[in-house]
């Protein structure tokens, strides 16, 4: 399995409960290995995933599907 990662940037004032929900939901997506927000940068979520199984665009669409304004930043 090949691994890749990227960052998703969200509004810095996104409530903690919403961030926790996103970490759980995205972390359980097929092909996603981990999803977590940085403690020092609460607006940045790092996603590690298998690009043969899921694309970064699909992950971003899932986040935006919650009405959260987000953008993808490659690593």
mmCIF file as gemmi writes it, N, C-alpha and C atoms, coordinates in Angstrom:
data_model
loop_
_atom_site.group_PDB
_atom_site.id
_atom_site.type_symbol
_atom_site.label_atom_id
_atom_site.label_alt_id
_atom_site.label_comp_id
_atom_site.label_asym_id
_atom_site.label_entity_id
_atom_site.label_seq_id
_atom_site.pdbx_PDB_ins_code
_atom_site.Cartn_x
_atom_site.Cartn_y
_atom_site.Cartn_z
_atom_site.occupancy
_atom_site.B_iso_or_equiv
_atom_site.pdbx_formal_charge
_atom_site.auth_seq_id
_atom_site.auth_asym_id
_atom_site.pdbx_PDB_model_num
ATOM 1 N N . UNK Axp A 1 ? 0.846 -1.169 0 1 0 ? 1 A 1
ATOM 2 C CA . UNK Axp A 1 ? 0 0 0 1 0 ? 1 A 1
ATOM 3 C C . UNK Axp A 1 ? 0.894 1.236 0 1 0 ? 1 A 1
ATOM 4 N N . UNK Axp A 2 ? 0.616 2.151 -0.907 1 0 ? 2 A 1
ATOM 5 C CA . UNK Axp A 2 ? 1.312 3.428 -0.974 1 0 ? 2 A 1
ATOM 6 C C . UNK Axp A 2 ? 0.573 4.425 -0.096 1 0 ? 2 A 1
ATOM 7 N N . UNK Axp A 3 ? 1.31 5.2 0.689 1 0 ? 3 A 1
ATOM 8 C CA . UNK Axp A 3 ? 0.694 6.182 1.582 1 0 ? 3 A 1
ATOM 9 C C . UNK Axp A 3 ? 1.023 7.593 1.109 1 0 ? 3 A 1
ATOM 10 N N . UNK Axp A 4 ? 0.057 8.477 1.273 1 0 ? 4 A 1
ATOM 11 C CA . UNK Axp A 4 ? 0.236 9.891 0.962 1 0 ? 4 A 1
ATOM 12 C C . UNK Axp A 4 ? -0.44 10.678 2.08 1 0 ? 4 A 1
ATOM 13 N N . UNK Axp A 5 ? -0.146 11.967 2.155 1 0 ? 5 A 1
ATOM 14 C CA . UNK Axp A 5 ? -0.845 12.79 3.133 1 0 ? 5 A 1
ATOM 15 C C . UNK Axp A 5 ? -1.032 14.2 2.6 1 0 ? 5 A 1
ATOM 16 N N . UNK Axp A 6 ? -1.978 14.898 3.208 1 0 ? 6 A 1
ATOM 17 C CA . UNK Axp A 6 ? -2.253 16.279 2.86 1 0 ? 6 A 1
ATOM 18 C C . UNK Axp A 6 ? -2.913 16.953 4.047 1 0 ? 6 A 1
ATOM 19 N N . UNK Axp A 7 ? -2.999 18.256 3.977 1 0 ? 7 A 1
ATOM 20 C CA . UNK Axp A 7 ? -3.633 19.038 5.03 1 0 ? 7 A 1
ATOM 21 C C . UNK Axp A 7 ? -4.949 19.603 4.533 1 0 ? 7 A 1
ATOM 22 N N . UNK Axp A 8 ? -5.911 19.683 5.437 1 0 ? 8 A 1
ATOM 23 C CA . UNK Axp A 8 ? -7.149 20.398 5.185 1 0 ? 8 A 1
ATOM 24 C C . UNK Axp A 8 ? -7.168 21.58 6.138 1 0 ? 8 A 1
ATOM 25 N N . UNK Axp A 9 ? -7.375 22.754 5.583 1 0 ? 9 A 1
ATOM 26 C CA . UNK Axp A 9 ? -7.434 23.988 6.357 1 0 ? 9 A 1
ATOM 27 C C . UNK Axp A 9 ? -8.899 24.355 6.559 1 0 ? 9 A 1
ATOM 28 N N . UNK Axp A 10 ? -9.313 24.528 7.811 1 0 ? 10 A 1
ATOM 29 C CA . UNK Axp A 10 ? -10.675 24.947 8.141 1 0 ? 10 A 1
ATOM 30 C C . UNK Axp A 10 ? -10.61 26.245 8.932 1 0 ? 10 A 1
ATOM 31 N N . UNK Axp A 11 ? -11.762 26.826 9.176 1 0 ? 11 A 1
ATOM 32 C CA . UNK Axp A 11 ? -11.803 28.065 9.956 1 0 ? 11 A 1
ATOM 33 C C . UNK Axp A 11 ? -11.232 27.791 11.348 1 0 ? 11 A 1
ATOM 34 N N . UNK Axp A 12 ? -10.342 28.665 11.846 1 0 ? 12 A 1
ATOM 35 C CA . UNK Axp A 12 ? -9.705 28.423 13.141 1 0 ? 12 A 1
ATOM 36 C C . UNK Axp A 12 ? -10.67 28.404 14.325 1 0 ? 12 A 1
ATOM 37 N N . UNK Axp A 13 ? -11.857 28.931 14.156 1 0 ? 13 A 1
ATOM 38 C CA . UNK Axp A 13 ? -12.821 28.94 15.26 1 0 ? 13 A 1
ATOM 39 C C . UNK Axp A 13 ? -13.838 27.811 15.173 1 0 ? 13 A 1
ATOM 40 N N . UNK Axp A 14 ? -13.57 26.81 14.339 1 0 ? 14 A 1
ATOM 41 C CA . UNK Axp A 14 ? -14.441 25.645 14.278 1 0 ? 14 A 1
ATOM 42 C C . UNK Axp A 14 ? -14.469 25.006 15.666 1 0 ? 14 A 1
ATOM 43 N N . UNK Axp A 15 ? -15.666 24.806 16.231 1 0 ? 15 A 1
ATOM 44 C CA . UNK Axp A 15 ? -15.745 24.271 17.595 1 0 ? 15 A 1
ATOM 45 C C . UNK Axp A 15 ? -15.047 22.913 17.753 1 0 ? 15 A 1
ATOM 46 N N . UNK Axp A 16 ? -14.533 22.682 18.943 1 0 ? 16 A 1
ATOM 47 C CA . UNK Axp A 16 ? -13.832 21.436 19.262 1 0 ? 16 A 1
ATOM 48 C C . UNK Axp A 16 ? -14.7 20.219 18.947 1 0 ? 16 A 1
ATOM 49 N N . UNK Axp A 17 ? -15.979 20.264 19.278 1 0 ? 17 A 1
ATOM 50 C CA . UNK Axp A 17 ? -16.852 19.112 19.021 1 0 ? 17 A 1
ATOM 51 C C . UNK Axp A 17 ? -16.945 18.821 17.522 1 0 ? 17 A 1
ATOM 52 N N . UNK Axp A 18 ? -16.99 19.855 16.698 1 0 ? 18 A 1
ATOM 53 C CA . UNK Axp A 18 ? -17.018 19.656 15.249 1 0 ? 18 A 1
ATOM 54 C C . UNK Axp A 18 ? -15.701 19.071 14.75 1 0 ? 18 A 1
ATOM 55 N N . UNK Axp A 19 ? -14.588 19.535 15.3 1 0 ? 19 A 1
ATOM 56 C CA . UNK Axp A 19 ? -13.282 18.985 14.9 1 0 ? 19 A 1
ATOM 57 C C . UNK Axp A 19 ? -13.184 17.512 15.283 1 0 ? 19 A 1
ATOM 58 N N . UNK Axp A 20 ? -13.641 17.182 16.477 1 0 ? 20 A 1
ATOM 59 C CA . UNK Axp A 20 ? -13.595 15.784 16.924 1 0 ? 20 A 1
ATOM 60 C C . UNK Axp A 20 ? -14.468 14.901 16.032 1 0 ? 20 A 1
ATOM 61 N N . UNK Axp A 21 ? -15.654 15.396 15.679 1 0 ? 21 A 1
ATOM 62 C CA . UNK Axp A 21 ? -16.551 14.643 14.799 1 0 ? 21 A 1
ATOM 63 C C . UNK Axp A 21 ? -15.885 14.407 13.44 1 0 ? 21 A 1
ATOM 64 N N . UNK Axp A 22 ? -15.245 15.444 12.894 1 0 ? 22 A 1
ATOM 65 C CA . UNK Axp A 22 ? -14.554 15.296 11.61 1 0 ? 22 A 1
ATOM 66 C C . UNK Axp A 22 ? -13.417 14.288 11.685 1 0 ? 22 A 1
ATOM 67 N N . UNK Axp A 23 ? -12.627 14.352 12.744 1 0 ? 23 A 1
ATOM 68 C CA . UNK Axp A 23 ? -11.539 13.378 12.901 1 0 ? 23 A 1
ATOM 69 C C . UNK Axp A 23 ? -12.084 11.96 12.872 1 0 ? 23 A 1
ATOM 70 N N . UNK Axp A 24 ? -13.169 11.722 13.597 1 0 ? 24 A 1
ATOM 71 C CA . UNK Axp A 24 ? -13.761 10.38 13.633 1 0 ? 24 A 1
ATOM 72 C C . UNK Axp A 24 ? -14.307 9.976 12.267 1 0 ? 24 A 1
ATOM 73 N N . UNK Axp A 25 ? -15.117 10.846 11.683 1 0 ? 25 A 1
ATOM 74 C CA . UNK Axp A 25 ? -15.751 10.502 10.411 1 0 ? 25 A 1
ATOM 75 C C . UNK Axp A 25 ? -14.728 10.288 9.302 1 0 ? 25 A 1
ATOM 76 N N . UNK Axp A 26 ? -13.801 11.207 9.154 1 0 ? 26 A 1
ATOM 77 C CA . UNK Axp A 26 ? -12.803 11.08 8.102 1 0 ? 26 A 1
ATOM 78 C C . UNK Axp A 26 ? -11.877 9.896 8.382 1 0 ? 26 A 1
ATOM 79 N N . UNK Axp A 27 ? -11.525 9.699 9.647 1 0 ? 27 A 1
ATOM 80 C CA . UNK Axp A 27 ? -10.653 8.585 10.018 1 0 ? 27 A 1
ATOM 81 C C . UNK Axp A 27 ? -11.236 7.22 9.705 1 0 ? 27 A 1
ATOM 82 N N . UNK Axp A 28 ? -12.57 7.115 9.632 1 0 ? 28 A 1
ATOM 83 C CA . UNK Axp A 28 ? -13.224 5.84 9.328 1 0 ? 28 A 1
ATOM 84 C C . UNK Axp A 28 ? -13.526 5.654 7.85 1 0 ? 28 A 1
ATOM 85 N N . UNK Axp A 29 ? -13.18 6.644 7.028 1 0 ? 29 A 1
ATOM 86 C CA . UNK Axp A 29 ? -13.404 6.487 5.586 1 0 ? 29 A 1
ATOM 87 C C . UNK Axp A 29 ? -12.508 5.385 5.032 1 0 ? 29 A 1
ATOM 88 N N . UNK Axp A 30 ? -13.03 4.641 4.081 1 0 ? 30 A 1
ATOM 89 C CA . UNK Axp A 30 ? -12.253 3.595 3.434 1 0 ? 30 A 1
ATOM 90 C C . UNK Axp A 30 ? -11.03 4.218 2.758 1 0 ? 30 A 1
ATOM 91 N N . UNK Axp A 31 ? -9.858 3.726 3.072 1 0 ? 31 A 1
ATOM 92 C CA . UNK Axp A 31 ? -8.613 4.214 2.485 1 0 ? 31 A 1
ATOM 93 C C . UNK Axp A 31 ? -7.897 5.253 3.321 1 0 ? 31 A 1
ATOM 94 N N . UNK Axp A 32 ? -8.566 5.795 4.345 1 0 ? 32 A 1
ATOM 95 C CA . UNK Axp A 32 ? -7.93 6.779 5.222 1 0 ? 32 A 1
ATOM 96 C C . UNK Axp A 32 ? -7.296 6.034 6.387 1 0 ? 32 A 1
ATOM 97 N N . UNK Axp A 33 ? -6.02 6.306 6.633 1 0 ? 33 A 1
ATOM 98 C CA . UNK Axp A 33 ? -5.296 5.653 7.721 1 0 ? 33 A 1
ATOM 99 C C . UNK Axp A 33 ? -5.417 6.466 8.998 1 0 ? 33 A 1
ATOM 100 N N . UNK Axp A 34 ? -5.318 7.79 8.889 1 0 ? 34 A 1
ATOM 101 C CA . UNK Axp A 34 ? -5.48 8.637 10.073 1 0 ? 34 A 1
ATOM 102 C C . UNK Axp A 34 ? -5.93 10.034 9.658 1 0 ? 34 A 1
ATOM 103 N N . UNK Axp A 35 ? -6.616 10.67 10.581 1 0 ? 35 A 1
ATOM 104 C CA . UNK Axp A 35 ? -7.081 12.049 10.393 1 0 ? 35 A 1
ATOM 105 C C . UNK Axp A 35 ? -7.047 12.715 11.754 1 0 ? 35 A 1
ATOM 106 N N . UNK Axp A 36 ? -6.26 13.788 11.867 1 0 ? 36 A 1
ATOM 107 C CA . UNK Axp A 36 ? -6.195 14.462 13.159 1 0 ? 36 A 1
ATOM 108 C C . UNK Axp A 36 ? -5.841 15.937 13 1 0 ? 36 A 1
ATOM 109 N N . UNK Axp A 37 ? -6.401 16.731 13.894 1 0 ? 37 A 1
ATOM 110 C CA . UNK Axp A 37 ? -6.079 18.15 13.929 1 0 ? 37 A 1
ATOM 111 C C . UNK Axp A 37 ? -4.817 18.348 14.748 1 0 ? 37 A 1
ATOM 112 N N . UNK Axp A 38 ? -4.034 19.326 14.37 1 0 ? 38 A 1
ATOM 113 C CA . UNK Axp A 38 ? -2.808 19.658 15.077 1 0 ? 38 A 1
ATOM 114 C C . UNK Axp A 38 ? -3.153 20.43 16.342 1 0 ? 38 A 1
ATOM 115 N N . UNK Axp A 39 ? -2.64 20.006 17.508 1 0 ? 39 A 1
ATOM 116 C CA . UNK Axp A 39 ? -2.926 20.739 18.749 1 0 ? 39 A 1
ATOM 117 C C . UNK Axp A 39 ? -2.46 22.198 18.7 1 0 ? 39 A 1
ATOM 118 N N . UNK Axp A 40 ? -1.364 22.458 18.041 1 0 ? 40 A 1
ATOM 119 C CA . UNK Axp A 40 ? -0.847 23.817 17.965 1 0 ? 40 A 1
ATOM 120 C C . UNK Axp A 40 ? -1.485 24.663 16.879 1 0 ? 40 A 1
ATOM 121 N N . UNK Axp A 41 ? -2.167 23.996 15.943 1 0 ? 41 A 1
ATOM 122 C CA . UNK Axp A 41 ? -2.812 24.68 14.821 1 0 ? 41 A 1
ATOM 123 C C . UNK Axp A 41 ? -4.198 24.059 14.621 1 0 ? 41 A 1
ATOM 124 N N . UNK Axp A 42 ? -5.182 24.453 15.418 1 0 ? 42 A 1
ATOM 125 C CA . UNK Axp A 42 ? -6.484 23.789 15.401 1 0 ? 42 A 1
ATOM 126 C C . UNK Axp A 42 ? -7.263 23.935 14.098 1 0 ? 42 A 1
ATOM 127 N N . UNK Axp A 43 ? -6.744 24.706 13.161 1 0 ? 43 A 1
ATOM 128 C CA . UNK Axp A 43 ? -7.413 24.857 11.871 1 0 ? 43 A 1
ATOM 129 C C . UNK Axp A 43 ? -6.816 23.937 10.801 1 0 ? 43 A 1
ATOM 130 N N . UNK Axp A 44 ? -5.826 23.12 11.174 1 0 ? 44 A 1
ATOM 131 C CA . UNK Axp A 44 ? -5.153 22.248 10.214 1 0 ? 44 A 1
ATOM 132 C C . UNK Axp A 44 ? -5.355 20.773 10.583 1 0 ? 44 A 1
ATOM 133 N N . UNK Axp A 45 ? -5.978 20.036 9.67 1 0 ? 45 A 1
ATOM 134 C CA . UNK Axp A 45 ? -6.175 18.604 9.885 1 0 ? 45 A 1
ATOM 135 C C . UNK Axp A 45 ? -5.292 17.852 8.895 1 0 ? 45 A 1
ATOM 136 N N . UNK Axp A 46 ? -4.464 16.946 9.403 1 0 ? 46 A 1
ATOM 137 C CA . UNK Axp A 46 ? -3.597 16.115 8.58 1 0 ? 46 A 1
ATOM 138 C C . UNK Axp A 46 ? -4.308 14.808 8.275 1 0 ? 46 A 1
ATOM 139 N N . UNK Axp A 47 ? -4.313 14.446 7.008 1 0 ? 47 A 1
ATOM 140 C CA . UNK Axp A 47 ? -4.943 13.211 6.554 1 0 ? 47 A 1
ATOM 141 C C . UNK Axp A 47 ? -3.864 12.325 5.939 1 0 ? 47 A 1
ATOM 142 N N . UNK Axp A 48 ? -3.729 11.105 6.432 1 0 ? 48 A 1
ATOM 143 C CA . UNK Axp A 48 ? -2.861 10.095 5.81 1 0 ? 48 A 1
ATOM 144 C C . UNK Axp A 48 ? -3.793 9.086 5.152 1 0 ? 48 A 1
ATOM 145 N N . UNK Axp A 49 ? -3.517 8.765 3.893 1 0 ? 49 A 1
ATOM 146 C CA . UNK Axp A 49 ? -4.457 7.925 3.151 1 0 ? 49 A 1
ATOM 147 C C . UNK Axp A 49 ? -3.757 7.119 2.06 1 0 ? 49 A 1
ATOM 148 N N . UNK Axp A 50 ? -4.476 6.139 1.538 1 0 ? 50 A 1
ATOM 149 C CA . UNK Axp A 50 ? -4.005 5.317 0.426 1 0 ? 50 A 1
ATOM 150 C C . UNK Axp A 50 ? -4.645 5.877 -0.846 1 0 ? 50 A 1
ATOM 151 N N . UNK Axp A 51 ? -3.862 6.537 -1.704 1 0 ? 51 A 1
ATOM 152 C CA . UNK Axp A 51 ? -4.441 7.153 -2.897 1 0 ? 51 A 1
ATOM 153 C C . UNK Axp A 51 ? -4.975 6.151 -3.925 1 0 ? 51 A 1
ATOM 154 N N . UNK Axp A 52 ? -4.66 4.871 -3.753 1 0 ? 52 A 1
ATOM 155 C CA . UNK Axp A 52 ? -5.241 3.854 -4.631 1 0 ? 52 A 1
ATOM 156 C C . UNK Axp A 52 ? -6.666 3.515 -4.223 1 0 ? 52 A 1
ATOM 157 N N . UNK Axp A 53 ? -7.042 3.923 -3.007 1 0 ? 53 A 1
ATOM 158 C CA . UNK Axp A 53 ? -8.361 3.603 -2.481 1 0 ? 53 A 1
ATOM 159 C C . UNK Axp A 53 ? -9.282 4.817 -2.437 1 0 ? 53 A 1
ATOM 160 N N . UNK Axp A 54 ? -8.756 5.96 -2.062 1 0 ? 54 A 1
ATOM 161 C CA . UNK Axp A 54 ? -9.557 7.18 -1.939 1 0 ? 54 A 1
ATOM 162 C C . UNK Axp A 54 ? -8.702 8.371 -2.385 1 0 ? 54 A 1
ATOM 163 N N . UNK Axp A 55 ? -9.344 9.391 -2.916 1 0 ? 55 A 1
ATOM 164 C CA . UNK Axp A 55 ? -8.593 10.575 -3.35 1 0 ? 55 A 1
ATOM 165 C C . UNK Axp A 55 ? -8.723 11.692 -2.322 1 0 ? 55 A 1
ATOM 166 N N . UNK Axp A 56 ? -7.775 12.595 -2.334 1 0 ? 56 A 1
ATOM 167 C CA . UNK Axp A 56 ? -7.835 13.73 -1.425 1 0 ? 56 A 1
ATOM 168 C C . UNK Axp A 56 ? -9.054 14.596 -1.727 1 0 ? 56 A 1
ATOM 169 N N . UNK Axp A 57 ? -9.478 14.651 -2.97 1 0 ? 57 A 1
ATOM 170 C CA . UNK Axp A 57 ? -10.665 15.426 -3.337 1 0 ? 57 A 1
ATOM 171 C C . UNK Axp A 57 ? -11.939 14.841 -2.735 1 0 ? 57 A 1
ATOM 172 N N . UNK Axp A 58 ? -12.027 13.53 -2.664 1 0 ? 58 A 1
ATOM 173 C CA . UNK Axp A 58 ? -13.19 12.874 -2.051 1 0 ? 58 A 1
ATOM 174 C C . UNK Axp A 58 ? -13.218 13.168 -0.549 1 0 ? 58 A 1
ATOM 175 N N . UNK Axp A 59 ? -12.056 13.127 0.081 1 0 ? 59 A 1
ATOM 176 C CA . UNK Axp A 59 ? -11.98 13.435 1.518 1 0 ? 59 A 1
ATOM 177 C C . UNK Axp A 59 ? -12.396 14.883 1.767 1 0 ? 59 A 1
ATOM 178 N N . UNK Axp A 60 ? -11.877 15.801 0.963 1 0 ? 60 A 1
ATOM 179 C CA . UNK Axp A 60 ? -12.233 17.207 1.11 1 0 ? 60 A 1
ATOM 180 C C . UNK Axp A 60 ? -13.731 17.41 0.889 1 0 ? 60 A 1
ATOM 181 N N . UNK Axp A 61 ? -14.296 16.742 -0.091 1 0 ? 61 A 1
ATOM 182 C CA . UNK Axp A 61 ? -15.736 16.86 -0.35 1 0 ? 61 A 1
ATOM 183 C C . UNK Axp A 61 ? -16.558 16.394 0.846 1 0 ? 61 A 1
ATOM 184 N N . UNK Axp A 62 ? -16.075 15.378 1.538 1 0 ? 62 A 1
ATOM 185 C CA . UNK Axp A 62 ? -16.794 14.891 2.727 1 0 ? 62 A 1
ATOM 186 C C . UNK Axp A 62 ? -16.797 15.965 3.806 1 0 ? 62 A 1
ATOM 187 N N . UNK Axp A 63 ? -15.657 16.623 4.012 1 0 ? 63 A 1
ATOM 188 C CA . UNK Axp A 63 ? -15.573 17.702 4.999 1 0 ? 63 A 1
ATOM 189 C C . UNK Axp A 63 ? -16.506 18.844 4.606 1 0 ? 63 A 1
ATOM 190 N N . UNK Axp A 64 ? -16.432 19.261 3.362 1 0 ? 64 A 1
ATOM 191 C CA . UNK Axp A 64 ? -17.261 20.378 2.886 1 0 ? 64 A 1
ATOM 192 C C . UNK Axp A 64 ? -18.745 20.022 2.891 1 0 ? 64 A 1
ATOM 193 N N . UNK Axp A 65 ? -19.054 18.742 2.804 1 0 ? 65 A 1
ATOM 194 C CA . UNK Axp A 65 ? -20.44 18.28 2.84 1 0 ? 65 A 1
ATOM 195 C C . UNK Axp A 65 ? -21.141 18.59 4.15 1 0 ? 65 A 1
ATOM 196 N N . UNK Axp A 66 ? -20.383 18.95 5.157 1 0 ? 66 A 1
ATOM 197 C CA . UNK Axp A 66 ? -20.955 19.322 6.453 1 0 ? 66 A 1
ATOM 198 C C . UNK Axp A 66 ? -21.175 20.83 6.542 1 0 ? 66 A 1
ATOM 199 N N . UNK Axp A 67 ? -21.021 21.523 5.425 1 0 ? 67 A 1
ATOM 200 C CA . UNK Axp A 67 ? -21.187 22.964 5.425 1 0 ? 67 A 1
ATOM 201 C C . UNK Axp A 67 ? -19.982 23.7 5.989 1 0 ? 67 A 1
ATOM 202 N N . UNK Axp A 68 ? -18.866 23 6.061 1 0 ? 68 A 1
ATOM 203 C CA . UNK Axp A 68 ? -17.629 23.585 6.588 1 0 ? 68 A 1
ATOM 204 C C . UNK Axp A 68 ? -16.802 24.091 5.413 1 0 ? 68 A 1
ATOM 205 N N . UNK Axp A 69 ? -16.433 25.353 5.47 1 0 ? 69 A 1
ATOM 206 C CA . UNK Axp A 69 ? -15.555 25.904 4.443 1 0 ? 69 A 1
ATOM 207 C C . UNK Axp A 69 ? -14.152 25.375 4.699 1 0 ? 69 A 1
ATOM 208 N N . UNK Axp A 70 ? -13.597 24.689 3.714 1 0 ? 70 A 1
ATOM 209 C CA . UNK Axp A 70 ? -12.29 24.053 3.885 1 0 ? 70 A 1
ATOM 210 C C . UNK Axp A 70 ? -11.535 24.097 2.564 1 0 ? 70 A 1
ATOM 211 N N . UNK Axp A 71 ? -10.218 24.027 2.679 1 0 ? 71 A 1
ATOM 212 C CA . UNK Axp A 71 ? -9.38 23.965 1.477 1 0 ? 71 A 1
ATOM 213 C C . UNK Axp A 71 ? -8.291 22.933 1.686 1 0 ? 71 A 1
ATOM 214 N N . UNK Axp A 72 ? -7.835 22.366 0.572 1 0 ? 72 A 1
ATOM 215 C CA . UNK Axp A 72 ? -6.826 21.319 0.596 1 0 ? 72 A 1
ATOM 216 C C . UNK Axp A 72 ? -5.455 21.941 0.385 1 0 ? 72 A 1
ATOM 217 N N . UNK Axp A 73 ? -4.49 21.476 1.177 1 0 ? 73 A 1
ATOM 218 C CA . UNK Axp A 73 ? -3.107 21.93 1.06 1 0 ? 73 A 1
ATOM 219 C C . UNK Axp A 73 ? -2.253 20.679 0.926 1 0 ? 73 A 1
ATOM 220 N N . UNK Axp A 74 ? -1.512 20.547 -0.17 1 0 ? 74 A 1
ATOM 221 C CA . UNK Axp A 74 ? -0.671 19.369 -0.374 1 0 ? 74 A 1
ATOM 222 C C . UNK Axp A 74 ? 0.578 19.42 0.475 1 0 ? 74 A 1
ATOM 223 N N . UNK Axp A 75 ? 1.119 18.238 0.783 1 0 ? 75 A 1
ATOM 224 C CA . UNK Axp A 75 ? 2.366 18.143 1.533 1 0 ? 75 A 1
ATOM 225 C C . UNK Axp A 75 ? 3.46 17.632 0.616 1 0 ? 75 A 1
